[in-house]
Amino acid sequence: MNTAALPASPPAPLPMNVFERYLTVWVFLCIVVGIALGQRFPGPFQAVGRMEVAQVNLPVGLLIWVMVIPMLLKVDFSALHQVGRHWRGIGVTLFVNWAVKPFSMAFLGWFFIRQVFAPHLPAGQLDSYVAGLILLAAAPCTAMVFVWSRLTHGDPLFTLSQVALNDAIMVFAFAPIVALLLGLSSISVPWDTLLASVVLYIVIPVVIAQVWRRALLAKGPAAFGAALQRIEPLSMAALLATLVLLFAFQGTAILQQPLVIAMLAVPILIQVVFNSALAYWLNRKLGEAHSVAGPSALIGASNFFELAVAAAISLFGFESGAALATVVGVLIEVPVMLLVVRVVNQSKGWYGREAQAAAARHV
């Protein structure tokens, strides 16, 4: 085991702080503030929307970097050599993240947005809503996974190695999966813009974060932890500022269709419940420990919504249904995932009995 990586292991921080626990409240306040400001001062927000270079909005691009880079600082790619320790749990999570979640969301988006709710949604935005849901599901969560793992008493090395592996795969798989599913959904996507989004919001932030991480770790684990505590509030502040901008542009559409957020939330909720239950059940069937099954289920259900928001804005614009759909993911992420955490913790006894029987069969 490479003990040098342990001091920087992300699951060690304290559980959710007050800001993280009430993220849904802050997002709701951003909705209200953003809509109010957009209706009261449309000119300045339209000016911000025009600040683009090669279809990249500069203010939002900067905010996305401030959002994403502190989260990627927690990722230790040296943990990749540990993936074999819990190969069954790793395999389950990869299967759910990359072979099930994006495709199940594409189906749920088609079923609910284009069929069930279509008469109640603006016809011109149906494709965009589906695209936003696909973007949301195609990126596995990074930062919040460490919080969920901590709350379920998850194995920290499993969580660390799984996140590192998912992020490494995401660099190469995000664009092809998104392009494939958008194509299957008959949604036109410019490949150059999609690849530019991957470079801008995944590749470059990963490189910056890893260089910065090495520099901070060179000063010692204590200095690294202290730096993360100072930097993390900037990430959340950038997220909320981005949401205010988004809802300033989305205000008119939301006021005209106030139930649109609730309708977009339905496929997201079903996706979280389905994928977390599938990963939890598969780990039990394969005889994995509960400390692996818990974070595996949560990694399989949660999304890297910061990346989804950035990609949606780049591909479809501020005022698109895609951007709104990804933001709904932010709105419901914390309460739904906390519910999954509670179920995982309360079912530990049941899980243990079944997993022991499965493990005995594999001996």
C-alpha positions as CSV (number, residue, x, y, z in Angstrom):
1,M,0.0,0.0,0.0
2,N,1.2,3.5,-0.8
3,T,1.0,5.2,2.5
4,A,2.2,8.5,1.1
5,A,-1.2,9.0,-0.5
6,L,-3.1,8.5,2.8
7,P,-2.6,12.0,4.3
8,A,-4.2,13.5,1.3
9,S,-7.1,11.1,1.2
10,P,-10.3,13.2,0.8
11,P,-12.7,11.2,2.9
12,A,-11.0,12.3,6.1
13,P,-12.6,15.8,6.3
14,L,-15.6,16.3,8.6
15,P,-19.1,15.4,7.3
16,M,-21.3,17.9,5.5
17,N,-21.0,21.5,6.8
18,V,-24.0,23.7,7.2
19,F,-23.6,25.2,3.7
20,E,-23.5,21.8,2.0
21,R,-26.3,20.3,4.0
22,Y,-28.6,23.2,3.1
23,L,-27.4,23.5,-0.5
24,T,-31.0,23.1,-1.7
25,V,-32.1,26.2,0.3
26,W,-29.2,28.2,-1.2
27,V,-30.1,27.1,-4.7
28,F,-33.8,28.0,-4.2
29,L,-32.7,31.4,-3.0
30,C,-30.5,31.8,-6.1
31,I,-33.6,31.0,-8.2
32,V,-35.6,33.7,-6.5
33,V,-32.7,36.3,-6.6
34,G,-31.7,35.4,-10.2
35,I,-35.3,35.7,-11.5
36,A,-35.9,39.0,-9.7
37,L,-32.6,40.5,-10.9
38,G,-33.1,39.3,-14.4
39,Q,-36.6,40.9,-14.6
40,R,-35.5,44.1,-12.9
41,F,-32.2,44.6,-14.7
42,P,-32.3,42.7,-18.1
43,G,-29.7,45.0,-19.8
44,P,-26.7,44.1,-17.6
45,F,-27.4,40.4,-17.8
46,Q,-27.8,40.4,-21.5
47,A,-24.4,42.2,-21.7
48,V,-22.9,39.4,-19.6
49,G,-24.5,36.8,-22.0
50,R,-22.8,38.5,-25.0
51,M,-19.3,38.2,-23.4
52,E,-18.3,35.2,-25.5
53,V,-15.2,34.0,-27.3
54,A,-15.6,30.9,-29.6
55,Q,-19.0,30.2,-28.0
56,V,-17.4,30.2,-24.5
57,N,-18.9,32.8,-22.1
58,L,-16.0,34.3,-20.3
59,P,-17.6,35.2,-17.0
60,V,-19.2,31.7,-16.7
61,G,-16.0,30.0,-17.9
62,L,-14.1,31.7,-15.0
63,L,-16.8,30.8,-12.5
64,I,-16.8,27.2,-13.7
65,W,-13.0,26.9,-13.1
66,V,-13.3,28.4,-9.6
67,M,-16.1,25.8,-9.0
68,V,-14.3,22.7,-10.4
69,I,-10.7,23.1,-9.6
70,P,-11.0,23.1,-5.8
71,M,-13.0,19.9,-6.1
72,L,-10.5,18.2,-8.4
73,L,-7.8,19.1,-5.8
74,K,-9.2,16.2,-3.7
75,V,-8.6,13.6,-6.4
76,D,-5.4,11.6,-6.0
77,F,-4.6,9.8,-9.2
78,S,-1.9,7.9,-7.5
79,A,-4.7,5.9,-5.9
80,L,-5.4,4.2,-9.2
81,H,-3.0,1.3,-8.3
82,Q,-5.4,0.4,-5.4
83,V,-8.4,-0.4,-7.7
84,G,-7.8,-4.1,-7.4
85,R,-8.4,-4.2,-3.6
86,H,-12.2,-4.2,-4.1
87,W,-12.4,-5.2,-7.7
88,R,-16.1,-6.3,-7.4
89,G,-17.2,-2.9,-6.0
90,I,-15.1,-1.1,-8.6
91,G,-16.7,-3.1,-11.4
92,V,-20.2,-2.5,-10.1
93,T,-19.7,1.2,-9.9
94,L,-18.1,1.4,-13.4
95,F,-20.9,-0.6,-14.8
96,V,-23.6,1.6,-13.3
97,N,-21.8,4.9,-14.0
98,W,-20.9,4.2,-17.6
99,A,-23.1,1.4,-19.0
100,V,-26.4,2.1,-17.1
101,K,-26.8,5.7,-15.9
102,P,-26.4,7.7,-19.1
103,F,-28.5,5.3,-21.1
104,S,-31.3,5.0,-18.4
105,M,-31.4,8.8,-18.2
106,A,-31.7,9.1,-22.0
107,F,-34.7,6.7,-21.8
108,L,-36.3,8.5,-18.8
109,G,-35.8,11.8,-20.5
110,W,-37.5,10.5,-23.7
111,F,-40.3,9.0,-21.7
112,F,-41.2,11.8,-19.4
113,I,-40.1,14.9,-21.3
114,R,-41.2,13.9,-24.8
115,Q,-44.2,11.7,-23.9
116,V,-45.7,12.2,-20.4
117,F,-45.0,15.9,-19.8
118,A,-44.7,17.1,-23.4
119,P,-48.1,18.8,-23.5
120,H,-47.2,20.9,-20.5
121,L,-43.7,22.0,-21.6
122,P,-42.7,24.5,-24.3
123,A,-42.4,22.5,-27.5
124,G,-39.3,24.3,-28.6
125,Q,-37.3,23.3,-25.5
126,L,-38.1,19.5,-25.4
127,D,-34.9,18.5,-27.1
128,S,-32.9,20.8,-25.0
129,Y,-34.4,19.5,-21.7
130,V,-33.5,15.9,-22.8
131,A,-30.0,17.0,-23.7
132,G,-29.5,18.6,-20.2
133,L,-30.6,15.4,-18.5
134,I,-28.1,13.4,-20.6
135,L,-25.3,15.8,-19.8
136,L,-26.2,15.5,-16.1
137,A,-26.1,11.7,-16.1
138,A,-22.9,11.3,-18.2
139,A,-20.6,12.8,-15.6
140,P,-20.0,10.8,-12.4
141,C,-19.8,12.9,-9.2
142,T,-16.4,13.9,-7.8
143,A,-16.3,16.1,-4.8
144,M,-19.6,15.3,-2.9
145,V,-18.9,11.6,-3.2
146,F,-16.3,11.9,-0.4
147,V,-19.0,13.4,1.8
148,W,-21.5,10.6,1.1
149,S,-18.8,8.0,1.7
150,R,-18.0,9.6,5.1
151,L,-21.7,9.6,6.1
152,T,-22.0,5.9,5.3
153,H,-18.7,5.0,7.0
154,G,-17.4,4.0,3.6
155,D,-14.0,2.5,2.9
156,P,-11.9,5.7,2.2
157,L,-9.4,3.9,-0.1
158,F,-12.2,2.4,-2.2
159,T,-13.8,5.8,-2.5
160,L,-10.5,7.5,-3.4
161,S,-9.5,4.9,-6.0
162,Q,-13.0,4.8,-7.5
163,V,-13.2,8.6,-7.9
164,A,-9.7,8.7,-9.4
165,L,-10.6,6.0,-11.9
166,N,-14.0,7.6,-12.8
167,D,-12.3,11.0,-13.4
168,A,-9.6,9.4,-15.6
169,I,-12.3,7.6,-17.7
170,M,-14.4,10.8,-17.9
171,V,-11.6,12.6,-19.7
172,F,-12.0,10.2,-22.6
173,A,-15.5,8.9,-22.3
174,F,-17.7,12.0,-21.5
175,A,-17.7,13.4,-25.1
176,P,-18.3,10.2,-27.0
177,I,-21.2,9.1,-24.6
178,V,-22.8,12.5,-24.8
179,A,-22.5,12.6,-28.5
180,L,-23.9,9.1,-28.9
181,L,-26.9,9.7,-26.7
182,L,-27.7,13.1,-28.2
183,G,-27.5,11.5,-31.6
184,L,-29.8,8.6,-30.6
185,S,-32.2,11.3,-29.2
186,S,-32.0,13.1,-32.6
187,I,-30.4,16.1,-31.0
188,S,-27.8,17.9,-33.1
189,V,-24.5,18.5,-31.2
190,P,-21.5,20.3,-32.6
191,W,-18.5,18.0,-32.0
192,D,-16.0,20.9,-31.9
193,T,-18.0,22.7,-29.1
194,L,-18.3,19.4,-27.2
195,L,-14.6,18.6,-27.4
196,A,-13.8,22.2,-26.5
197,S,-16.0,21.8,-23.4
198,V,-14.1,18.7,-22.4
199,V,-10.8,20.4,-22.7
200,L,-11.9,23.6,-21.0
201,Y,-13.9,22.0,-18.1
202,I,-12.2,18.6,-17.6
203,V,-8.7,18.4,-19.0
204,I,-7.3,21.8,-18.2
205,P,-8.9,21.9,-14.6
206,V,-7.5,18.4,-13.9
207,V,-4.0,19.5,-15.0
208,I,-4.2,22.7,-12.9
209,A,-5.6,20.9,-9.9
210,Q,-3.0,18.2,-10.0
211,V,-0.1,20.6,-10.3
212,W,-1.5,22.7,-7.5
213,R,-2.1,19.6,-5.4
214,R,1.5,18.5,-5.7
215,A,2.7,22.0,-4.7
216,L,0.4,22.0,-1.6
217,L,1.3,18.4,-0.6
218,A,5.0,19.4,-0.7
219,K,4.2,21.6,2.3
220,G,2.8,18.7,4.3
221,P,-0.6,17.1,4.9
222,A,-1.6,19.8,7.4
223,A,-0.9,22.6,5.0
224,F,-2.8,20.7,2.3
225,G,-5.9,20.3,4.5
226,A,-5.8,23.9,5.6
227,A,-5.6,25.1,2.0
228,L,-8.6,22.9,1.0
229,Q,-10.7,24.5,3.9
230,R,-9.8,28.0,2.6
231,I,-10.4,27.2,-1.0
232,E,-13.7,25.2,-0.8
233,P,-15.9,28.2,0.0
234,L,-14.8,29.8,-3.2
235,S,-16.1,26.8,-5.1
236,M,-19.6,27.1,-3.6
237,A,-19.6,30.9,-4.0
238,A,-18.8,30.4,-7.7
239,L,-21.6,27.8,-8.0
240,L,-24.2,30.1,-6.5
241,A,-23.1,33.1,-8.7
242,T,-23.4,30.9,-11.8
243,L,-26.9,29.9,-10.7
244,V,-27.9,33.5,-10.2
245,L,-26.8,34.2,-13.8
246,L,-28.6,31.2,-15.2
247,F,-31.9,32.0,-13.5
248,A,-31.6,35.7,-14.5
249,F,-31.8,34.4,-18.1
250,Q,-34.4,31.7,-17.3
251,G,-36.7,33.9,-15.3
252,T,-39.3,34.6,-18.0
253,A,-39.6,31.0,-19.1
254,I,-40.0,29.8,-15.4
255,L,-42.6,32.5,-14.7
256,Q,-44.5,31.3,-17.7
257,Q,-44.1,27.6,-16.9
258,P,-43.8,27.5,-13.0
259,L,-44.1,23.7,-12.9
260,V,-41.2,23.0,-15.4
261,I,-38.7,22.5,-12.5
262,A,-41.0,19.9,-10.9
263,M,-41.4,18.0,-14.2
264,L,-37.7,18.0,-14.9
265,A,-37.0,16.7,-11.3
266,V,-39.1,13.5,-11.9
267,P,-36.6,11.7,-14.2
268,I,-33.7,12.8,-12.1
269,L,-35.3,11.5,-8.9
270,I,-36.1,8.1,-10.6
271,Q,-32.6,7.9,-11.9
272,V,-31.0,8.4,-8.5
273,V,-33.2,5.8,-6.8
274,F,-32.8,3.3,-9.6
275,N,-29.0,3.5,-10.0
276,S,-28.3,3.6,-6.2
277,A,-30.5,0.6,-5.6
278,L,-28.9,-1.3,-8.6
279,A,-25.4,-0.7,-7.4
280,Y,-26.3,-1.5,-3.7
281,W,-28.0,-4.8,-4.8
282,L,-25.2,-5.9,-7.2
283,N,-22.6,-5.3,-4.5
284,R,-24.6,-7.4,-2.1
285,K,-25.0,-10.2,-4.6
286,L,-21.2,-10.2,-5.2
287,G,-20.4,-10.4,-1.5
288,E,-18.8,-7.0,-1.1
289,A,-18.5,-5.4,2.3
290,H,-21.0,-2.8,3.3
291,S,-18.2,-0.2,3.6
292,V,-17.8,-0.6,-0.2
293,A,-21.4,-1.1,-1.2
294,G,-22.4,2.2,0.5
295,P,-20.1,4.6,-1.4
296,S,-20.5,2.4,-4.5
297,A,-24.2,3.0,-4.5
298,L,-23.8,6.7,-3.9
299,I,-21.1,7.1,-6.6
300,G,-23.4,5.3,-9.0
301,A,-26.3,7.7,-8.3
302,S,-24.8,11.2,-8.0
303,N,-23.6,13.5,-10.7
304,F,-20.8,16.0,-11.4
305,F,-23.4,18.7,-11.9
306,E,-20.8,21.5,-12.1
307,L,-19.5,19.9,-15.3
308,A,-23.0,19.3,-16.6
309,V,-23.9,23.0,-16.1
310,A,-20.8,24.2,-17.9
311,A,-21.2,21.8,-20.8
312,A,-24.9,22.8,-21.2
313,I,-24.1,26.5,-21.3
314,S,-21.3,25.9,-23.8
315,L,-23.4,23.7,-26.1
316,F,-26.9,25.3,-25.8
317,G,-26.5,28.7,-24.1
318,F,-27.7,30.4,-21.0
319,E,-31.4,30.5,-21.9
320,S,-31.6,26.9,-23.0
321,G,-33.7,24.2,-21.5
322,A,-30.5,22.1,-21.2
323,A,-29.0,24.6,-18.8
324,L,-32.2,24.6,-16.7
325,A,-32.3,20.8,-16.6
326,T,-28.8,20.6,-15.2
327,V,-29.5,23.2,-12.6
328,V,-32.5,21.1,-11.4
329,G,-29.9,18.4,-10.7
330,V,-28.2,20.8,-8.3
331,L,-31.5,21.7,-6.7
332,I,-32.4,18.2,-5.6
333,E,-28.9,16.6,-5.3
334,V,-28.4,17.0,-1.5
335,P,-31.8,16.0,-0.1
336,V,-32.2,13.0,-2.4
337,M,-28.6,11.8,-1.7
338,L,-29.1,12.3,2.0
339,L,-32.2,10.0,1.7
340,V,-30.0,7.4,0.0
341,V,-27.4,7.7,2.8
342,R,-30.1,7.1,5.4
343,V,-31.4,4.0,3.6
344,V,-27.9,2.6,3.2
345,N,-27.1,3.1,6.9
346,Q,-30.4,1.7,8.2
347,S,-30.1,-1.4,6.0
348,K,-26.6,-2.3,7.2
349,G,-27.8,-5.3,9.2
350,W,-29.9,-6.7,6.4
351,Y,-27.0,-6.2,3.9
352,G,-24.5,-7.9,6.2
353,R,-26.5,-11.1,6.5
354,E,-27.0,-11.3,2.7
355,A,-23.5,-10.3,1.8
356,Q,-21.9,-12.9,4.2
357,A,-24.0,-15.6,2.5
358,A,-22.9,-14.4,-0.9
359,A,-19.3,-14.3,0.1
360,A,-19.5,-17.9,1.5
361,R,-20.8,-19.0,-1.9
362,H,-17.7,-17.4,-3.6
363,V,-15.2,-19.2,-1.3
